[in-house]
Amino acid sequence: MKKVLFVLGGIFVVVGVIRQWPLAGKTYMEFIEGKGYLTLMLGLIMIVLGFSVPLLVGDGEEDS
Protein backbone atom coordinates (compact mmCIF):
# COMPACT_ATOMS: atom_id res chain seq x y z
CA MET A 1 0.00 0.00 0.00
CA LYS A 2 2.84 2.35 0.89
CA LYS A 3 4.63 1.83 -2.43
CA VAL A 4 1.40 2.25 -4.38
CA LEU A 5 0.74 5.61 -2.72
CA PHE A 6 4.32 6.76 -3.38
CA VAL A 7 4.20 5.75 -7.04
CA LEU A 8 0.76 7.24 -7.70
CA GLY A 9 1.66 10.36 -5.74
CA GLY A 10 4.85 10.77 -7.74
CA ILE A 11 2.96 10.38 -11.00
CA PHE A 12 0.38 12.97 -9.94
CA VAL A 13 3.11 15.42 -8.86
CA VAL A 14 4.94 15.06 -12.18
CA VAL A 15 1.72 15.52 -14.17
CA GLY A 16 0.78 18.53 -12.03
CA VAL A 17 4.16 20.19 -12.56
CA ILE A 18 4.00 19.52 -16.31
CA ARG A 19 0.52 21.06 -16.53
CA GLN A 20 1.62 24.09 -14.47
CA TRP A 21 4.81 24.68 -16.48
CA PRO A 22 6.45 27.22 -16.40
CA LEU A 23 6.39 27.59 -12.63
CA ALA A 24 8.63 30.66 -12.49
CA GLY A 25 7.07 34.03 -13.09
CA LYS A 26 3.57 33.14 -11.91
CA THR A 27 1.82 34.96 -9.13
CA TYR A 28 0.27 32.98 -6.30
CA MET A 29 -3.23 33.32 -7.75
CA GLU A 30 -2.08 32.29 -11.23
CA PHE A 31 -0.46 29.22 -9.69
CA ILE A 32 -3.58 28.24 -7.74
CA GLU A 33 -5.88 28.84 -10.72
CA GLY A 34 -3.59 26.89 -13.07
CA LYS A 35 -4.60 23.62 -14.68
CA GLY A 36 -2.24 21.38 -12.72
CA TYR A 37 -2.76 22.72 -9.20
CA LEU A 38 -5.27 20.13 -8.00
CA THR A 39 -3.27 17.30 -9.55
CA LEU A 40 -0.12 18.56 -7.87
CA MET A 41 -1.82 18.85 -4.47
CA LEU A 42 -3.39 15.40 -4.81
CA GLY A 43 0.04 13.94 -5.54
CA LEU A 44 1.58 15.62 -2.51
CA ILE A 45 -1.26 14.40 -0.28
CA MET A 46 -0.80 10.85 -1.58
CA ILE A 47 2.94 10.99 -0.83
CA VAL A 48 2.26 12.20 2.72
CA LEU A 49 -0.29 9.40 3.15
CA GLY A 50 2.36 6.97 1.92
CA PHE A 51 4.58 8.07 4.80
CA SER A 52 1.76 7.77 7.34
CA VAL A 53 0.27 4.43 6.22
CA PRO A 54 2.32 2.44 8.78
CA LEU A 55 1.00 4.73 11.51
CA LEU A 56 -2.60 4.50 10.33
CA VAL A 57 -2.58 0.74 9.78
CA GLY A 58 -0.55 -0.03 12.89
CA ASP A 59 2.34 -1.87 11.26
CA GLY A 60 4.81 -0.44 13.75
CA GLU A 61 6.66 -2.70 16.14
CA GLU A 62 5.02 -2.83 19.54
CA ASP A 63 6.97 -3.51 22.71
CA SER A 64 5.15 -6.09 24.79
C-alpha positions as MATLAB code, in Angstrom:
seq = 'MKKVLFVLGGIFVVVGVIRQWPLAGKTYMEFIEGKGYLTLMLGLIMIVLGFSVPLLVGDGEEDS';
ca = [
       0.000    0.000    0.000;
       2.838    2.352    0.892;
       4.633    1.827   -2.427;
       1.401    2.248   -4.381;
       0.743    5.613   -2.724;
       4.321    6.759   -3.375;
       4.197    5.749   -7.041;
       0.758    7.239   -7.703;
       1.663   10.361   -5.738;
       4.853   10.771   -7.740;
       2.959   10.379  -11.002;
       0.379   12.972   -9.943;
       3.108   15.417   -8.862;
       4.939   15.061  -12.180;
       1.718   15.521  -14.170;
       0.776   18.529  -12.031;
       4.157   20.189  -12.562;
       4.003   19.520  -16.309;
       0.525   21.061  -16.534;
       1.622   24.089  -14.466;
       4.808   24.681  -16.479;
       6.453   27.222  -16.404;
       6.388   27.592  -12.629;
       8.634   30.662  -12.490;
       7.067   34.032  -13.094;
       3.568   33.138  -11.906;
       1.821   34.959   -9.128;
       0.273   32.976   -6.301;
      -3.234   33.319   -7.745;
      -2.081   32.288  -11.230;
      -0.457   29.218   -9.693;
      -3.580   28.243   -7.742;
      -5.882   28.844  -10.716;
      -3.595   26.891  -13.067;
      -4.601   23.616  -14.683;
      -2.240   21.375  -12.721;
      -2.755   22.725   -9.205;
      -5.266   20.130   -7.997;
      -3.270   17.298   -9.549;
      -0.117   18.559   -7.865;
      -1.821   18.853   -4.473;
      -3.391   15.397   -4.811;
       0.037   13.935   -5.538;
       1.581   15.625   -2.511;
      -1.256   14.403   -0.285;
      -0.797   10.849   -1.577;
       2.942   10.986   -0.832;
       2.258   12.201    2.716;
      -0.285    9.400    3.151;
       2.361    6.972    1.923;
       4.580    8.070    4.799;
       1.765    7.771    7.337;
       0.273    4.428    6.221;
       2.320    2.441    8.780;
       1.003    4.726   11.515;
      -2.596    4.500   10.327;
      -2.580    0.741    9.776;
      -0.554   -0.029   12.892;
       2.340   -1.873   11.258;
       4.814   -0.436   13.749;
       6.660   -2.700   16.138;
       5.022   -2.825   19.539;
       6.971   -3.506   22.714;
       5.148   -6.088   24.792;
];
